[in-house]
Amino acid sequence: MEAGSINELLDDLIEKHGGFGRFQLFIMVVVLGGMSSVAFSMMMMTFAGFTPDWSCVIENDFVQNVVPTSTVKQCYPAIDNITTTTCEMFNFSSSMKTVVRQWDLVCDRAWIPSTITTIQMSGVLLGGLFTGHLADKIGRKPTFFLSLLILLVFNLLCGFSVTWVMFAVCRCFLGIGMGGYLTIFYPYILEFFPKGRRAVLTATPMWGIWSTVFAFIAMGLPDWKYLHFVTAVCVVPSLLCWWSMPESFRWLVINHKKEAALNVIQQMANFNRKPIQNTKELEVMMEASVQELATQKTYTIRDLFMSAKLTKMTCLQIWSWLACGYGYYGVSFEVKGLTGNVYLNMALLSIVEIPAVMTLYFFTNRLGRKWTSLLFCGIGTFSAVIMAAIELTDLQSKVYRTVFPLISKIGVSLTWLAVKLLSIELFPTAIRSVSSGLFNGMARVGSMVAPQFVYLNDDTPGILYLICSGVLSLTFVCVCFMPETKNRLLPDEMSDFGTKRLKTKSHRLEIQHMTTIVKHDDDNIILITHM
């Protein structure tokens, strides 16, 4: 049996036993249900780091009577004959209970909220790099549930934080959980999908939906502590599904765990009401497949640079993910810069993603992964240039200042999703989680930088979007050198990377049309397989 036939066999097993059926939907519901906690945690600092209107207050009866209550946001008393140069207290006019209000993170401490966000993203970076190796070593399932457990524990600890330092440390560990989830959830789900339906996951706008839900929850419950408790509770339903969720059968096959893989296939077939007709024949087929695979090996990030072709694709993906991470979170965290109600702006930035993401199924299947990435990367770049010009010229237009950030975010978001799908389909199962972890980690480098430029954008208007347009332009060039992966079989071994034999063939491998002769020689099984 040829190596390419093994990939086709694994893909055909999914098609034959239900394709995109009830089993695949169940996995999607459980995994994407856990995304609620990730989205809430990731966007938490959009609310928790928000600075309500405030004014300076001096602890002096005479002065306090004459200090204006206007929201001038000055770090010194605006009163004559006052020798004090800094405020002793701050009066926040909003009822929003953010960490800024909790620990007076204004004036000489105004850098702290953006730094906490950067610390959080550094945790996401570490989580991605660590989880990628862990998922290829111990499996997709335990790694996925470990990330959920981390989200549960550290969201609770964040809610009980008594200092901003403790809060920042907890946010770092929370980032590790988020990085773990974001690294593993795509490979975990897609390894159960038939090739014609892999774009379904990309076109499912769960991140936009959960981010919108978070905005409305924050509106009804404007307290950073209680929001963390709600975020912790959200992860519980998915955690309770541990006993029902299977391990990726592709990972099991690659790691020579034949019996466990057969059990998962049996579970999938029964759940999809497509029971296996000939269990013995399937066992023989799986035995033949496992024997054809290379010796089991644990791969690391270093193996992504083992050849010129791998190095080229890895570097192109690294830059694309880094740029998308910067653009997406830069626009998201700049919500305070939009005019109008902060809650509605948070919701609006997320709502616009939902219908846009749903169109990806059409675009990625019609245009392909590569051309879809180029299309939306161009849209994101153009809108970022326009927004930079608006801020540099100080154009006072509520419409322009709201519309173009929304268009920019849509462009970056859809570019990222299309590139993400392309990378999952490009890199083999043997190293898919490692590559996903590396790329997610590089995206967090971009998202670590973004909050700092959001902070700088207050003093230097336009710098956030100017850099965004620049990095997206380079991403457009990078995507031009990537291959198309539409309708290709998922590669499994490292030898499958970039091979032409994984292209869609005119025929499918049908298990029932294969003639397999099984000879028993005492306890040994001799396989003679005819294609």
Protein Blocks (a to p, Z undefined) as FASTA:
>chain_A
ZZklmmmmmmmmmmmnopaafklmmmmmmmmmmmmmmmmmmmmmmmmmpccddddddddf
klmmmmcfbdkhpabdcbehiabfbdfbdcdfbfbdcfklmnopghjlmmmmmmmmmmmm
mmmmmmmmmmmmmmmmnojklmmmmmmmmmmmmmmmmmmpcbfklmmmmmmmmmmmmmmm
mmmmmmmmmmmpcfklmmmmmmpcklmmmmmmmmmmmmmmccfklmmmmmmmmmmmmmmm
mmmpccdfklmmmnopaklmmmmmmmmmmmnopacfblmlmmmmmmmmmmmpccdddddf
klmmmbfklmmmmmmmmmmmmmmmmmmmmmmmmmmmpgcjfklmmmmmmmmmmmmmmmmm
mmmmmnomklmmmmmmmmmmmmmmmmmmmmmnopacfklmmmmmmmmmmmmmmmmmmmmm
mmmmmpcfklmmmmmmmmmmmmmmmmmmmmmmmmmmmmmghjlmmmmmmmmmmmmmmmmm
pccfehiacdfblmlgopaklpccfbdcdfklpccddddehjaccddddZZ
